[in-house]
Amino acid sequence: MPLQANDPSHTSWLEVPENSDFPIQNIPFGVFLTRDDVITIGTRIGDTAIDLGALHQLGYFKGIDLTDDIFLQDTLNDFIADGRKTWRLVRNRISEIFREGSHTELRDNEKHREQVLFSLDEIEMQLPVDVGDYTDFYASKEHATNVGTLFRGPENALMPNWLRIPIGYHGRSSSIIPSGTPIKRPIGQQKPGDDGVPGFGPSKLVDFELEMAFITTAANDLGKRISVEDAEEYIFGLVLFNDWSARDIQAWEYVPLGPFLGKSFASTISPWIVTLDALEGFRTDGPNQDPEPLPYLKQDGKKNFDIHLQAVIQPEGGEENVVANSNFKYMYWSMSQQLAHHTINGCNVRSGDMMGSGTISGPTKDSYGSMLELTWKGQNPLKLNDGSERKFINDNDTVILRGFCENDKVRIGFGDCSGKILPADPF
């Protein structure tokens, strides 16, 4: 089915600001609370939110096989489960409805526009999916090398398995939150001092992790697997992802079973899911993989995406400080390889499951995707514009992640993924 919605020549009769992340070629999907306190599934063009539930009830999706309530739900899970054919039909129809010079029924119907269109200050974004399971990978070679060097030295930076398999762990889905939700500084145990007694209290080393995550559809029954060639058929789209970390809590707990309380206190995602289809024009080659992957992980074609990524620290009442510029194309293990590996043992993947990329670091110091790397475990503090320094994230700092693809024809972005660290509650 052609990706008609991607045509860069299209313009919308809705106003789209210059350099918007959400031109008519994007058409992401999300869930929001309307001015009438109704939760609905929607999309966004420019700075206008579009109620897909109302649009469907008014008959604008006639001819597409959709249940009556498909957009009247508080998550996208059922819509995602309908599969890629339905996603493309709906996205193409939305493009037709809001394209300049195409259908005029909605544009010329004031009553319908009042029911369907909202300004951004009239809505409140919600978590777009009910995340049943969340897996976090560790798929950036630069990040894995940096962390390994910090803790084991350069001669043992990468463990022997890292270049052979996409490393991952099962995270905590209940603490995934939408952008704008504040996070309280976590409390836990830290490494013992000379007396051998663990420290206990608020984490002193709260960190961000510049990541992306992909959302899957129902993919396979238990005991079945997904091939690397077919994997993209089951990937709905991507979000920005800040997998917050408490480095001191994590350092004490992670042996032998890996991350636990140092990671599970919060993970922030951007609220609009940008479809894989919308990113089609930004495919690129990934890094050379040496040694050659085993046959079930060997892939052909361009499986990485050229997505510019940025991390920002904003002190309370202060200005934004860009602290990192990275790119999704640096991923050593692609999304297709991650999903193929995830299911090679027969693990079943469901609609709304989320797969984090792991921290995305690039080859230069300004492209490192965490404070752990940017300050080299606190040894080289960052100086902000107000003269203050940061080894890690302070109370009342807001971290903002941004991401976009851009060429000479179109820009496709994700909006903001932001979270503010609040002081820990007394204990």
N, C-alpha and C positions, 0 to 999 in steps of 0.2 A: 504494500500500500504506500503510495507516494507521501512524502512529508510536506504537504502543501503549506502547512503553517510555518515552515522554515524559510519561505521565500523572502530574501532580504529586501525586495522591492516593495513589500507590503507596508502600508501605513494605516493607522487607526483613526477613526473619527473621535475617539477619546483622546484627550490631551496627554501626551507623553513628554516629560521634561527631557532636555538634552542630556545625554549620558546616563539615562535611566537604566537600571538593572533589568527593567521589566517592559521592554518593547513588545509589540504584538507578536514578534517571533519567539518569545519566551513561553508564555502561557503556563506558569507553574500551577501547582495545586496545593491547597491548604485548607484549614478549618478555622472559622472565626465566629465570634459572638457578635450579632448585629445590634443596631441601636434599639431594636425591639426585643432584646434579650433572647433571641433565637440563635441556636447554634446551627451553622450550615457549612457545607463544603463549598469552596469558592476558588476563584482564580484572581489574577491581578494583571492589569495593563496600566503602565505608568503609575500614577498615584490613585487609581480607582480600583476598589475591590468589587468583585462581581459575584453575586449570589447565584451559584449554579442550581441550587434547589428551586429558587423562584423561577429561574430561566427554564428549567425543565417543566415545572408545573404550568408555565405559560405556553408550552408546546414548541419551544425552539429546538428541541432535540428530536423532533419527529423523524421517524425513519431509522433511528438508531435503536437497537434492541437493548433498552435499559429498563430496570424495574422502576416503579413509580417513586420509590423512596431512596433510590441510590445516592442522591445528593442531600437527603434530609437526615443524615446521620452525623454522629459526633466524631467519627474517624473516617479515614479514607480506605480502611482495610478491605471492605467489600468491593469498592470500585477498583482497587488495585488487583483484587482477586479475579476480576473479569478478564484480565489479560491484555496483551499489547494491542491486539486489533481494536478493542474497545477504547483504549487510551488514545490511539491515533485518530479514530473516528470522532471522538469528543473534542480533541484538541483542534482538529481540522475544522470542525463545525464552529467552535468558538472563534477561530480565526476568521471564518466567513462572516459571522454575525457582526464582528467589531471592525472589519476591514473597510477602509474608505473605498467607496465605489462598488461595494458588494451588496449584501442584503441591507435594506433600509427599514425593515419592519420595526426593529427595536429603536433605532436612531430617531425615527419619526413618531414614536409612541411615548408621549410624556408619562402617562400612567404606568406603563410597563417599566420605563427607566427608573421611576421612583421606587419600584419594588425590587429592582435588580441591582442598582448601582449604589455604592457607598463610598464616601471619602474615607481615608485611612483613620481619621480621628473619630469616626463613627463605629469602628470595629475594634475588637480585642482578639488578637491571634491566640489560638489554642495549639496544643500538641497535635500534629497532623495525623498521626497514626497511633494505634494502641500497640506498643512495641512488646510483642510476646517474648521475643528473645533478642539479645544484643550480644554480638561478638565483636571484640576489638582486636584488630590485627596489629602487626609490628613490621610494616612492609616498606618503610623508607630505609634504604641502605645507609644513607648519610646519618640519619638519626640513630639507627642501631649501632653504627660505628662510633659515633660521638659518645653515646651512653656507655657502650662497652669500654671505650678508652678511659672514661672518667672513673669507672668502678673496677676495671680489671687490667688496665694498661693497654697501650696500642698493640702489643704483640698478641693479646687475646681478645681484641675488641669484638670480633664476630664469633659467635659460637659455631661449631662445625655444622650444625643443622640449618643455620640461617640461610645459607645460599642454596639449600635444597628444598625447603618447604616454606610456605607462608605461615609464619608463627602467629598464633592467636590465642586468646583466652576468652572465657565466657564472662561477660560483665553483668551489671545489675540494671535491669530495664526499668525498675520502679522509680529510679532517681533520675531518669532522663526528663529534662524540663525544656520548655520553649524559651526562646530568646527573651530577655528582659526580666526573667525571674531571678531575684536576688538569692545569694547562697551564703549561708552562715559558715564561718570558719570551722572546720571539723576538729573534733577532740579525739585523742587516742594516745596509744603508747608510742614512745620513741626509744631509740637505742640506749642501753644502759651506760652510765658513767663508770668510773673506776670502782664504785662500790657494787657493781653488778645488778643494781636495781633499775628497771626501766623508768625512763621519764614518763610523765603523764600530764596532758594538758592540751591547750589549743596548738594546732600545727603551726610551726614557725616558717614552713617552707611550702606554702600553697603556690601552685604553678598552673599555668594554662598549657594546653596542648593543641596546636594548630592542626586540625584534622578535617577530613570530610568523611561522610558516611553514605552508603547506598542502602536503599529500601527495596526489599524483594517482594515478589508476589509468591503465591503458593506454587512451589516448584517441583517437589518430588515426594513420593510416598516413602515411609520409613523402609530402609533397605535398598532404595534406589539411589542413583547418583546422577549428577548433572555434568555433562561434558564441558570442557573449556570452550568448545566451539559453540555450544548452545547457551552458555551462561547468560549472555546479555538479553536473551528472550525473557528472562525472569527478573531483570533489574528494572524497577519502575523509574527511579530517579535518585538524585543526590541532594544532600543538605550539607551546610557547614556544621562542624562539630567541634566543640571545646570539651575535651575529656579531662576535666579538672583533676589535679593530682596533689596529694599531700605528701611531698617527697620524704619527709622525716618519718611519718607513719609507715609509708610504703617500704622504706629501707629496712625497718625493723621486722616487718611481717612477711616479706615476700618469699623468703626461703622457708620451706621448700615448695610451697604450692602457688606462689605468684601473688598478684595484686588482690587486695581485699578492701579493708576499710580506707586505705589511702586513695582509692579510686571510686568507691561506691557512694560517696556522699552527694555527688552531683555530676551530671553531664549535660551540657547545653547544646541544643540544636537550633538552626535557623528554621523559621516556621513554614517557609514556602519550599515545597519539593520541586526542584527543577528536573524535568524528565530527561532521560537519556536521549530521547529523540531530539530535544531542543539543543543538545550539545553535539549533535552529529557532525556539524561543520568544523569542530575543533579537535578532531582526533589527531593524535600524534604518536610517534614511536616512543616506547619506553626505553629505559637504559638497557644496554647489552647485558644479557644474562649468561654469566660464566661462573661455574660450569653449566652446561646445557641442562635444562630441567628434564626430569623424567617424562616419558611420553604423555602421561595424563595431564601434565602441566604445560606442554608445548603448545604455543599459540601462533597463529598467522595473522598478519595484518596489523593495523594501528589500533591498539587496545587501550592506550593511555589518552588523556585529555589535557589540553593546554589551558589550565584554569589558574589564573593569577590569584595568589592568596596573600593576605595581609593580616598582621596582628597589631593591635593598638592598645596601649594602656592610657586610661584617662583618670587622673586623680580626682577626688571629689572637688567639684567647683573649678577644676582646671581644664586645660586644653588637651586635645588628643596628641599622643606621642606614638608614631609608627615605630615599632621595635623589630619587626620582622617582615620580609617580603619573600615568599616562597612560591611554589608552583606544584600543582597536582601531577604534572608530567614527570616529576622526579620519582614517583612510586616505582620501586623495583619490581614488586609483585602487583600485577594488574587486578582489577576487580574480577575479571573473568577467572583468573587463576585462583584468587581467593575463594570464590564461590565453588569452583570445581574441587578445590582441596577440602573445603568445608563439608562437601557431600560425598567424598570418595569412600568414606566408611559407611555410607548409608544414612547419615544424619538427615532428617527431613527439615526442610525450610518452609516457612509459612508466610502468608501475606502479612506485611507490616513488620517483618523481622528487619533488624538494622545491623549493618556491618561497618564498623569503624575502620578507617584506614591505618590508624596509628599516626603518631606525630609525623608531619611532612616537613622534613628539613632538606635544604638544598646544599650546594657545594661550597657556599661562602658563608662567613660568619653572620652576615646580616640576613641570611635566609634560614637560620636555625629556628625551629618551630616550638621552642619551649624556653622558659627562663633557665632551666637546668643547663641548657647548652649555651644560651646567649650570654650568661654570666659565668659560665664554666664552673657550675656548682657553687656560685656565690663568690668566687675568687675575683671576678672582674665586674663589679656592679655597673648597671646602666645608669647614665645620668639623664634625667628627664628635662624638659624645657624649663620647668620652674626651679631647676637647680637641685632638686631632691634626687636621691639615688634609690635604685631598686636592685636587690639581690633576687627576691621573689616578689609575690604580690602582697601588697599591704591591705589592711582593712580599709574599706570604702573606695578602693580602686575598682574601676570598671574595665573589664577586658572586652574588646570588640574584635571579632573576626569578620573579614570581608573577603569575597571572592567573585571573580568575573572572568568571562572569556571575551575577547575582542579581536576583530579584524577590521579591514577598511570598509566593511559593509554593515556590520551589526555588532552589538554588545549584548551578551546574555549574562546576567548576574544573579546573585543569591540573596541580596539584602544583607542586613546585619545579623550577627549572632553574638549577643552581648549578655554579660552577667556581672553583677557587682558583688564583691566579697564584703559581707557584713561581719562585725565582731562575733566571736563565739558566745553562746549563751553561758551564763555562770553555771558552775557545777559544784 
